Amino acid sequence: MKRTLVAVIVAGSLLCGSCTFLDNLANNLSSIANLANCEYTLKDVSNVSVAGVNVKNVTSGNISATDVVKLVSAITTKSVPLALNVNINVKNPTTRSALLTMMDWALDIAKAEFATGVTNQNYNIGASTTTTVPLGVSTDLYRLFSSDGLESLKTFASSFNSQGTSSQLGLRIRPSVSVAGQTIKSPSYIQIMKPAVASNNTGTTGSNGSVGSTGSTGSTGIRRL
């Protein structure tokens, strides 16, 4: 009788554990699926620098002799690092949470993909809330200016406005989730910033055919996956 009771208790514990596991799995899958309902917009761009020179110094006309030396040195040493911090607002308009485990980014210059990267920070975006996802974007611009030199570099730096966006710069993101060690990426990139010179959004249209639009500041309208 005691053995039977113990067996029942153990079986009941295993069953409850299985139920808990299945419940957690169902909740995670629901959160993952809900990522497709989220809306993505550009919040702001900050700390933009080219070869260590703050682009605000260039756009405001306050470029110093030291800044010029840095730009010249970048050309001669064949290393022109671009760095900027981009904050993306992810809005979850639904009544369920959404899970984001990875975000790829692609940097475009004059319609051409120039660099790519990824952030692996996990975000659980609560129901009816907006979460800001920071991206640290960086690349080397030397091949863009290797033929035209310093003047071309100064022109590029001058293309940035007070909001930190540039008429020559575009940024696309691709949210992803991880399930059982496997990464599931969204079917397409979402346009967050678009170069003014671009005439279309080739390769960034979602499955529903919608695309983001940009204004003079480079920020887009709301986009879903």
Backbone hydrogen bonds, N-H to C=O, Kabsch-Sander energy under -0.5 kcal/mol:
donor,donor_aa,acceptor,acceptor_aa,energy
5,L,1,M,-2.3
6,V,2,K,-2.6
7,A,3,R,-2.5
8,V,4,T,-2.1
9,I,5,L,-2.3
10,V,6,V,-2.8
11,A,7,A,-2.6
12,G,8,V,-2.6
13,S,9,I,-2.5
14,L,10,V,-2.6
15,L,11,A,-2.4
16,C,12,G,-2.6
17,G,13,S,-2.7
18,S,14,L,-2.5
19,C,15,L,-2.4
20,T,16,C,-2.5
21,F,17,G,-2.5
22,L,18,S,-2.8
23,D,19,C,-2.6
24,N,20,T,-2.7
25,L,21,F,-2.6
26,A,22,L,-2.6
27,N,23,D,-2.4
28,N,24,N,-2.5
29,L,25,L,-2.6
30,S,26,A,-2.2
31,S,27,N,-2.4
32,I,28,N,-2.6
33,A,29,L,-2.6
34,N,30,S,-1.8
35,L,31,S,-0.5
35,L,32,I,-1.2
36,A,33,A,-1.3
37,N,34,N,-1.7
38,C,35,L,-1.4
39,E,91,K,-2.6
40,Y,223,R,-2.7
41,T,89,N,-2.1
43,K,41,T,-0.5
43,K,87,N,-2.8
44,D,87,N,-1.1
45,V,163,Q,-0.9
46,S,85,N,-2.6
49,S,83,A,-2.6
50,V,53,V,-2.3
51,A,81,P,-3.3
53,V,50,V,-1.8
54,N,52,G,-0.5
55,V,48,V,-2.0
57,N,54,N,-1.6
58,V,54,N,-0.7
59,T,55,V,-2.8
60,S,56,K,-2.0
61,G,58,V,-1.0
62,N,57,N,-1.5
63,I,57,N,-0.5
68,V,64,S,-2.1
69,V,65,A,-2.2
70,K,66,T,-2.1
71,L,67,D,-2.2
72,V,68,V,-2.7
73,S,69,V,-2.7
74,A,70,K,-2.0
75,I,71,L,-1.8
76,T,72,V,-2.4
77,T,73,S,-2.3
78,K,75,I,-0.9
79,S,74,A,-2.3
82,L,139,T,-3.3
83,A,49,S,-2.3
84,L,137,V,-2.3
85,N,46,S,-2.8
86,V,84,L,-0.5
86,V,135,L,-2.8
87,N,44,D,-2.7
88,I,86,V,-0.6
88,I,133,V,-2.7
89,N,41,T,-2.7
90,V,88,I,-0.5
90,V,131,T,-3.0
91,K,39,E,-2.9
91,K,89,N,-0.6
92,N,90,V,-0.5
92,N,129,T,-3.1
98,A,125,I,-2.2
99,L,31,S,-1.6
100,L,98,A,-0.5
100,L,123,Y,-3.1
101,T,176,S,-1.9
102,M,176,S,-1.6
103,M,119,T,-2.3
104,D,174,R,-2.1
105,W,117,G,-2.7
106,A,172,R,-2.5
107,L,115,A,-3.3
108,D,106,A,-0.5
108,D,170,G,-2.8
109,I,112,A,-2.7
110,A,168,Q,-1.8
112,A,109,I,-1.6
114,F,107,L,-3.9
115,A,107,L,-1.5
117,G,105,W,-2.1
119,T,103,M,-2.1
123,Y,100,L,-3.4
125,I,98,A,-3.1
125,I,123,Y,-0.7
126,G,124,N,-0.8
128,S,92,N,-0.8
128,S,94,T,-1.3
129,T,92,N,-0.6
129,T,126,G,-1.4
131,T,90,V,-2.6
133,V,88,I,-3.4
133,V,131,T,-0.5
135,L,86,V,-3.2
137,V,84,L,-2.6
137,V,135,L,-0.8
139,T,82,L,-1.9
141,L,80,V,-3.4
141,L,139,T,-0.5
144,L,141,L,-1.8
145,F,141,L,-0.9
145,F,142,Y,-1.2
146,S,142,Y,-1.0
149,G,145,F,-2.6
151,E,148,D,-0.5
153,L,149,G,-1.7
154,K,150,L,-2.7
155,T,151,E,-2.2
156,F,152,S,-2.1
157,A,153,L,-2.3
158,S,154,K,-2.0
159,S,155,T,-0.6
159,S,156,F,-1.2
160,F,157,A,-1.1
161,N,165,T,-2.8
164,G,161,N,-1.9
167,S,159,S,-1.2
169,L,166,S,-0.7
170,G,108,D,-3.0
171,L,193,M,-2.2
172,R,106,A,-2.4
173,I,190,I,-2.3
174,R,104,D,-2.3
176,S,102,M,-2.8
177,V,184,I,-2.2
179,V,182,Q,-3.3
182,Q,179,V,-2.2
184,I,177,V,-3.4
185,K,183,T,-0.6
186,S,175,P,-2.1
189,Y,203,G,-0.7
190,I,173,I,-3.2
192,I,171,L,-2.9
192,I,190,I,-0.5
193,M,171,L,-2.0
196,A,167,S,-1.8
197,V,167,S,-0.9
198,A,195,P,-1.5
204,T,201,N,-2.6
206,G,210,S,-1.6
207,S,225,L,-0.6
209,G,206,G,-1.9
215,G,219,S,-1.1
218,G,215,G,-1.3
221,G,213,S,-0.7
223,R,40,Y,-0.9
225,L,36,A,-0.7
225,L,38,C,-0.5
